[in-house]
């Protein structure tokens, strides 16, 4: 899922029973609906819910520190070696 900067939606962390998901919604109630639809679709017959769902809006300060990961390394780890080499070359050229 992608959130555009001008969107009025926010990310929400939702958890119920034995599952958790992150959804994009305009408010907590909509997030709960989206979470149930997503979990039901993915889990199928194994889908369960508890009496309540915990819904947390993910704010910008969700974590006190950011971790930056180089995408060329991610590509390499995924076996996308050609893309990894191309991006590594671009990064090298930016350092010049």
C-alpha positions in Angstrom: 0.0 0.0 0.0 1.2 3.5 -0.8 0.2 6.8 0.9 0.6 9.9 -1.1 1.6 13.1 0.8 -1.6 14.9 0.0 -3.8 12.0 1.1 -6.2 12.4 4.1 -5.6 8.7 5.0 -3.2 7.4 7.7 -1.6 4.1 8.4 -3.1 2.1 11.2 -1.7 -1.0 13.0 -4.6 -3.4 13.8 -4.5 -6.5 15.8 -7.2 -9.1 16.8 -7.2 -12.7 17.9 -3.9 -14.2 16.5 -3.2 -11.8 13.7 -2.0 -8.2 13.0 -1.9 -6.0 9.9 -1.2 -2.5 8.8 -3.9 -0.7 6.7 -4.5 2.7 5.1 -7.7 4.4 6.2 -9.3 7.8 7.1 -10.1 6.8 10.7 -9.9 4.0 13.3 -13.3 2.6 12.3 -12.5 2.4 8.7 -9.1 0.9 9.6 -10.9 -1.9 11.6 -13.1 -2.7 8.6 -10.1 -2.7 6.2 -8.2 -5.0 8.6 -11.0 -7.5 8.9 -11.4 -7.6 5.1 -7.7 -8.1 4.6 -7.3 -10.8 7.2 -10.4 -12.6 6.0 -9.1 -12.6 2.4 -5.6 -13.8 3.4 -6.5 -16.3 6.1 -9.6 -17.8 4.6 -10.9 -20.7 6.7 -8.4 -19.9 9.5 -9.7 -16.3 10.0 -10.6 -15.5 13.6 -11.4 -12.4 15.5 -11.5 -11.5 19.2 -14.2 -9.4 20.9 -12.1 -6.3 20.4 -9.6 -5.0 17.9 -6.7 -2.9 18.9 -6.2 -0.1 16.4 -3.2 2.3 16.6 -2.6 5.2 14.3 1.0 5.1 13.1 2.4 8.6 13.7 5.6 10.1 12.2 7.2 9.5 15.6 6.4 5.8 15.6 10.0 5.0 16.2 12.6 7.3 17.7 15.2 6.5 15.1 15.1 5.8 11.4 17.1 3.0 9.8 18.2 3.7 6.3 18.8 0.7 4.1 20.5 0.9 0.7 18.1 -0.4 -1.9 21.0 -1.8 -4.0 21.6 -4.2 -1.1 18.0 -5.1 -0.8 17.9 -5.8 -4.6 21.0 -8.1 -4.2 19.4 -9.9 -1.3 16.3 -10.5 -3.4 18.3 -12.0 -6.2 17.7 -8.9 -8.4 21.4 -8.7 -9.2 21.2 -6.7 -12.4 19.1 -4.0 -10.8 21.5 -4.1 -7.8 24.5 -3.5 -10.0 22.8 -0.7 -11.9 21.8 1.1 -8.7 25.3 0.6 -7.2 26.8 2.3 -10.3 24.3 5.2 -10.0 25.3 5.6 -6.3 29.0 5.6 -7.2 28.4 8.3 -9.8 26.6 10.5 -7.3 29.6 10.4 -5.0 31.9 11.9 -7.7 
